[in-house]
């Protein structure tokens, strides 16, 4: 559960009964979700949760497929022990699938509980726009030197020493 609980709290929580434990986890999850809702719009929050869900399922599914491939190789050896490889594979694959479902639940809850949304500062983009305007007014700027001419993107700007594409011509 990562940073959601302090160490002492976590020790006390693990000693609780299953229902109490689940209720505390649900409360903590809802609390973190409400914090996210305050910082994001509902649509943005749902989109974030969808992306996290898809990314987690995708990663764990690929791992699961690798485990199944490994299991297929191992089960072949069990036929030497006079066990039906198909039954062995079915049994082991079902256990792996149950583990996959539990891992998906745990990872998504852990990730969503521990995610921190930091509001974007609009001043940063304003400052970069102001800097670009100051450079454009600089007599050494390529925009003034080569007025109405095509400027190669990799040409160095005499005003800053950077390439044009990273300076006045930044997209």
Backbone torsions as a table, in degrees:
resi	resn	phi	psi	omega
1	UNK	NA	2.1	170.4
2	UNK	61.1	-127.9	-174.3
3	UNK	-87.5	6.0	-176.3
4	UNK	-68.3	-32.7	-176.9
5	UNK	-126.7	149.5	172.1
6	UNK	-77.0	163.1	-176.3
7	UNK	-59.1	-42.9	-179.0
8	UNK	-64.8	-42.2	178.4
9	UNK	-61.3	-42.3	-177.9
10	UNK	-63.4	-39.9	178.3
11	UNK	-63.9	-43.8	179.8
12	UNK	-67.0	-37.8	-178.1
13	UNK	-67.2	-38.4	-177.9
14	UNK	-67.4	-18.4	179.4
15	UNK	-85.3	-9.2	-177.3
16	UNK	-76.9	166.4	175.0
17	UNK	-71.2	164.3	-174.3
18	UNK	-58.3	-46.0	-177.4
19	UNK	-64.8	-42.9	179.7
20	UNK	-65.0	-41.2	178.6
21	UNK	-60.2	-47.2	179.9
22	UNK	-62.7	-39.8	179.5
23	UNK	-63.8	-41.5	179.7
24	UNK	-65.3	-41.5	179.0
25	UNK	-64.4	-42.4	178.8
26	UNK	-62.9	-41.9	178.8
27	UNK	-61.6	-45.0	-179.5
28	UNK	-64.2	-40.5	178.9
29	UNK	-64.1	-46.9	179.7
30	UNK	-63.5	-36.6	178.1
31	UNK	-63.2	-46.3	179.6
32	UNK	-68.0	-33.5	178.4
33	UNK	-68.0	-39.9	177.9
34	UNK	-64.7	-36.9	176.5
35	UNK	-62.3	-42.8	178.5
36	UNK	-64.1	-39.0	-179.5
37	UNK	-63.9	-30.6	178.2
38	UNK	-69.6	-33.8	-177.8
39	UNK	-87.5	-28.3	-177.5
40	UNK	-117.4	160.5	172.0
41	UNK	-74.6	165.2	179.7
42	UNK	-60.4	-42.4	-179.9
43	UNK	-63.7	-42.3	-179.7
44	UNK	-66.3	-38.5	179.1
45	UNK	-66.2	-43.3	178.6
46	UNK	-64.2	-41.3	178.3
47	UNK	-62.6	-41.5	177.4
48	UNK	-61.5	-46.5	179.8
49	UNK	-63.5	-39.5	178.0
50	UNK	-62.0	-45.8	-178.7
51	UNK	-63.0	-42.8	178.6
52	UNK	-63.2	-43.4	179.6
53	UNK	-61.1	-49.1	-178.0
54	UNK	-64.0	-42.8	-179.3
55	UNK	-64.3	-42.5	179.9
56	UNK	-65.7	-47.5	-179.9
57	UNK	-62.1	-41.8	-179.6
58	UNK	-61.3	-48.0	-179.2
59	UNK	-63.0	-47.3	-178.0
60	UNK	-69.5	-32.6	178.6
61	UNK	-65.9	-41.9	178.1
62	UNK	-62.9	-39.9	176.5
63	UNK	-63.3	-41.3	179.8
64	UNK	-60.8	-41.9	178.5
65	UNK	-63.5	-36.4	176.3
66	UNK	-66.3	-40.3	177.3
67	UNK	-62.4	-41.0	179.4
68	UNK	-64.4	-38.4	177.7
69	UNK	-64.1	-42.8	177.2
70	UNK	-64.0	-42.3	179.5
71	UNK	-61.4	-40.4	179.8
72	UNK	-59.2	-39.6	179.1
73	UNK	-70.1	-39.4	-177.9
74	UNK	-71.3	-39.8	-176.8
75	UNK	-64.2	-31.2	177.4
76	UNK	-58.7	-32.4	179.3
77	UNK	-73.7	-23.8	-178.5
78	UNK	-71.4	-17.0	177.5
79	UNK	-65.7	-24.4	176.1
80	UNK	-68.2	-22.2	178.3
81	UNK	-91.1	15.7	178.5
82	UNK	60.2	39.0	173.7
83	UNK	-112.4	144.9	-180.0
84	UNK	-70.1	115.9	-177.1
85	UNK	-60.4	-34.1	-179.3
86	UNK	-66.3	-44.7	178.1
87	UNK	-64.2	-41.4	178.9
88	UNK	-62.0	-44.0	-179.4
89	UNK	-64.3	-43.7	179.6
90	UNK	-59.8	-46.5	-177.7
91	UNK	-63.4	-49.7	-178.2
92	UNK	-67.1	-39.8	-179.6
93	UNK	-65.7	-36.7	177.9
94	UNK	-65.5	-41.1	176.5
95	UNK	-62.0	-42.8	178.8
96	UNK	-63.1	-38.7	179.7
97	UNK	-67.0	-41.8	176.2
98	UNK	-61.3	-41.8	177.1
99	UNK	-62.5	-38.8	178.2
100	UNK	-60.8	-47.0	-179.4
101	UNK	-61.7	-43.3	178.1
102	UNK	-64.6	-41.0	-179.9
103	UNK	-64.4	-38.9	177.6
104	UNK	-61.2	-47.3	179.6
105	UNK	-59.1	-49.4	-176.6
106	UNK	-63.2	-46.4	-177.3
107	UNK	-64.6	-41.8	-179.0
108	UNK	-66.6	-45.3	179.4
109	UNK	-63.0	-43.5	179.7
110	UNK	-62.9	-45.9	-178.3
111	UNK	-63.6	-46.5	-178.4
112	UNK	-68.8	-30.1	176.8
113	UNK	-71.2	-34.0	-172.9
114	UNK	-96.7	-6.4	-178.1
115	UNK	-71.5	138.7	177.2
116	UNK	-119.5	127.8	178.5
117	UNK	-96.4	122.3	178.8
118	UNK	-107.3	121.8	-179.3
119	UNK	-63.6	140.0	-179.0
120	UNK	-75.6	136.6	177.9
121	UNK	-89.1	125.3	-177.8
122	UNK	-76.8	-18.9	-177.7
123	UNK	-65.5	-30.9	-179.0
124	UNK	-61.5	-46.8	-179.7
125	UNK	-67.9	-34.5	177.2
126	UNK	-63.5	-44.4	-179.3
127	UNK	-62.4	-40.0	179.7
128	UNK	-66.5	-36.1	177.4
129	UNK	-67.1	-39.1	178.9
130	UNK	-64.8	-43.5	178.7
131	UNK	-61.0	-42.1	178.7
132	UNK	-63.7	-39.3	178.7
133	UNK	-65.0	-41.0	178.9
134	UNK	-62.8	-38.9	179.3
135	UNK	-67.5	-38.4	-179.4
136	UNK	-64.7	-29.2	179.1
137	UNK	-84.4	-11.1	-180.0
138	UNK	-71.2	130.9	-178.3
139	UNK	-65.7	-18.3	178.9
140	UNK	-85.2	-8.1	-176.0
141	UNK	-65.6	141.0	-179.7
142	UNK	-59.7	-30.8	-179.8
143	UNK	-63.5	-32.6	-179.9
144	UNK	-85.5	-39.7	-179.1
145	UNK	-63.0	-47.4	-176.3
146	UNK	-109.7	57.5	-179.2
147	UNK	-63.0	135.4	178.4
148	UNK	61.4	18.4	175.2
149	UNK	-117.5	153.8	177.4
150	UNK	-74.6	130.1	-179.3
151	UNK	-105.1	122.7	176.4
152	UNK	-61.5	140.0	-174.4
153	UNK	-65.8	-25.9	-177.2
154	UNK	-96.2	4.0	179.5
155	UNK	-72.3	140.5	-178.8
156	UNK	-76.0	139.6	178.0
157	UNK	-87.9	125.9	-180.0
158	UNK	-66.9	-22.8	-178.5
159	UNK	-72.3	-40.0	-175.1
160	UNK	-117.7	-20.3	-176.4
161	UNK	85.5	-2.8	178.7
162	UNK	-89.2	164.9	173.5
163	UNK	-67.3	149.8	-178.4
164	UNK	-54.8	-38.0	-177.0
165	UNK	-68.1	-21.1	178.1
166	UNK	-100.8	-2.5	-175.4
167	UNK	-114.4	-110.2	-176.4
168	UNK	-69.4	-27.7	-176.6
169	UNK	-95.6	16.6	-179.8
170	UNK	-62.7	135.0	-178.2
171	UNK	-79.7	NA	NA
